[in-house]
Amino acid sequence: MKSQYYKLPLDFSRILQKKDLPDCSLEDSVAQHIHLLITTVLGENKDDPQYGCKLWDSDFDIRASNNEVKEQVEMAVKASISRYEQRLTQIRVMAVVSQEELTGLSTRKVKKKIKVTITGTLSRNKTPFHYSSFFYVSPLSYD
């Protein structure tokens, strides 16, 4: 049976050629959606200005302590997932904030690194779910 979830990003050239799109599992689909939610700034989606994550509103707040940033990230990410990812229940979000020095060709920058771990239960099959990623802020970037 063909999966009902498509792998992101969508390859529109395959659609135009009437070819099948690559698919993915339920777990991968939820993980892709969470990544999209976390990295989307509120207002970026013109069809739904509330879609995304509020955490980017405080991206450049250098006065906030690591603990304040941690709490803001956890609350913002949990609120977004609770609203837009109905396939996941019992959502728990944990953030770890640290400083990291990044070196480029001729530059060295210190940025806040935020590691986000999300756990929960997939509604459809009641299996545990785990997602983890990190990104840098001040200024924003993610990997």
C-alpha positions as CSV (number, residue, x, y, z in Angstrom):
1,M,0.0,0.0,0.0
2,K,1.3,3.4,-1.0
3,S,2.0,5.8,1.9
4,Q,-0.2,8.8,2.2
5,Y,2.6,11.2,3.3
6,Y,4.9,13.0,0.9
7,K,8.5,13.8,1.6
8,L,9.4,17.5,1.7
9,P,10.3,19.5,-0.2
10,L,7.9,18.6,-2.9
11,D,9.4,18.1,-6.4
12,F,7.0,20.0,-8.6
13,S,8.8,18.9,-11.8
14,R,7.7,15.3,-11.0
15,I,4.1,16.4,-10.7
16,L,4.3,18.1,-14.1
17,Q,5.8,14.9,-15.5
18,K,2.9,12.9,-13.9
19,K,5.4,10.9,-11.9
20,D,4.9,9.7,-8.3
21,L,6.3,11.8,-5.6
22,P,8.6,10.3,-3.0
23,D,6.7,9.4,0.1
24,C,7.6,9.0,3.8
25,S,6.3,7.4,7.0
26,L,3.9,9.0,9.5
27,E,6.8,9.7,11.8
28,D,8.9,11.4,9.1
29,S,5.8,13.4,8.0
30,V,5.2,14.7,11.6
31,A,9.0,15.5,12.0
32,Q,9.0,17.4,8.7
33,H,5.9,19.4,9.7
34,I,7.4,20.2,13.1
35,H,10.6,21.5,11.4
36,L,8.5,23.6,9.0
37,L,6.5,25.0,12.0
38,I,9.6,25.9,14.0
39,T,11.4,27.6,11.2
40,T,8.4,29.6,9.9
41,V,8.0,33.2,11.2
42,L,4.4,34.2,12.2
43,G,2.9,36.1,9.2
44,E,5.1,34.4,6.7
45,N,2.2,32.2,5.5
46,K,-0.2,34.6,3.9
47,D,-3.1,32.1,4.0
48,D,-2.7,31.7,7.8
49,P,-0.8,34.5,9.5
50,Q,-0.8,32.5,12.8
51,Y,1.0,29.5,11.2
52,G,4.6,29.3,12.4
53,C,6.4,29.8,15.7
54,K,6.3,32.9,17.9
55,L,9.9,32.3,19.1
56,W,11.3,34.4,16.2
57,D,9.7,37.5,17.7
58,S,12.4,37.4,20.3
59,D,15.3,36.3,18.2
60,F,17.4,39.5,18.7
61,D,16.6,40.0,22.4
62,I,20.2,40.0,23.7
63,R,19.1,41.0,27.2
64,A,17.3,37.7,27.8
65,S,19.1,35.1,29.9
66,N,19.6,31.6,28.6
67,N,16.9,30.4,31.0
68,E,14.4,33.0,29.7
69,V,15.2,32.1,26.1
70,K,14.7,28.4,27.1
71,E,11.3,29.1,28.5
72,Q,10.2,31.2,25.6
73,V,11.3,28.6,23.1
74,E,9.6,25.7,24.9
75,M,6.3,27.7,25.3
76,A,6.3,28.9,21.7
77,V,7.2,25.5,20.1
78,K,4.6,23.7,22.2
79,A,1.9,26.2,21.4
80,S,2.6,25.9,17.6
81,I,2.7,22.1,17.7
82,S,-0.5,21.9,19.8
83,R,-2.3,24.1,17.4
84,Y,-1.1,22.7,14.0
85,E,0.0,19.1,14.5
86,Q,-3.0,17.2,15.5
87,R,-1.3,13.8,14.8
88,L,0.7,14.2,18.0
89,T,-0.5,14.1,21.6
90,Q,1.1,14.2,25.0
91,I,3.6,16.8,23.6
92,R,6.6,17.6,25.7
93,V,9.2,20.2,24.5
94,M,12.6,20.6,26.0
95,A,15.1,23.3,25.0
96,V,18.7,23.6,25.8
97,V,20.4,27.0,25.2
98,S,24.2,27.3,25.0
99,Q,26.8,29.7,23.5
100,E,28.8,28.5,20.6
101,E,31.6,30.1,18.7
102,L,31.3,29.7,14.9
103,T,34.2,30.4,12.6
104,G,33.9,31.2,8.9
105,L,36.5,32.1,6.3
106,S,37.5,35.3,8.0
107,T,35.0,35.8,10.8
108,R,34.4,34.4,14.2
109,K,30.9,34.8,15.8
110,V,29.4,33.8,19.1
111,K,25.8,32.7,18.7
112,K,23.2,31.2,21.0
113,K,22.6,27.5,20.0
114,I,19.2,26.2,20.8
115,K,18.6,22.5,20.8
116,V,15.0,21.5,20.8
117,T,13.7,18.0,21.7
118,I,10.1,17.1,21.2
119,T,8.5,13.9,22.4
120,G,4.9,12.7,22.4
121,T,2.6,10.0,21.2
122,L,1.4,9.5,17.6
123,S,-2.4,9.6,17.7
124,R,-2.9,7.0,15.0
125,N,-1.0,4.1,16.4
126,K,-0.2,5.3,19.9
127,T,3.6,4.9,19.4
128,P,6.2,7.1,21.0
129,F,7.5,10.0,18.9
130,H,10.9,11.8,19.1
131,Y,12.2,14.8,17.2
132,S,15.4,16.7,17.9
133,S,17.0,19.6,16.1
134,F,19.0,22.7,16.7
135,F,19.4,26.2,15.4
136,Y,21.4,29.3,16.1
137,V,19.9,32.7,16.9
138,S,21.3,36.2,17.0
139,P,21.2,36.5,14.1
140,L,18.9,33.6,13.0
141,S,20.2,30.6,11.2
142,Y,19.5,26.8,11.4
143,D,21.0,23.6,10.3
